[in-house]
Amino acid sequence: MGNLSNAIAIVQTAENALKRRASLIGWMLNLTLTQKSLRSSYSYNERKAMQTQIRGMINEMGDLARETRFGNKRLFDGFNTAAERPV
């Protein structure tokens, strides 16, 4: 039963990180669409501020990929391949 509980917890951890990532993508999309459609009504400084926000969100997505863990194992770092899993 412990393996099943661990598997459920791993999936829930990954799901939460992916939900946050999807939320960030939605915010970035909203900012870019707003910026594109209303370009003439935003000042240069306002557009720069939006770009700074987007860069921050991109950085946060990178942090999520590097730091989402279950125990001491990272879930999204690309190193947990099928070849490394015991059979």
C-alpha positions, 0 to 999 in steps of 0.5 A: 500500500505504501507504493500506491500512496507514494505514487498518488503523492508524486502525481499530486505533486506533479499535478500542482506544479503543472497547474501553476505552470498552466496558470503562468502561461495563461497570465503571459498569454493575457499580457501579450494579447493585451499588449498586442491589441492595445499597443498604441495606448501603452507607454514605452515604460508600461510595455517594459513593465509587462515584459518584466512581468513575463520574464519573471513568470518564465523564470518561475516556470524554470524554478518549478521545473528545477525545484518540484520534488518528491522527497529528494527527487526532482520530478521535472529535471529530465534525469528520471528516465525509464532506463533509471527506474528499477523493473 
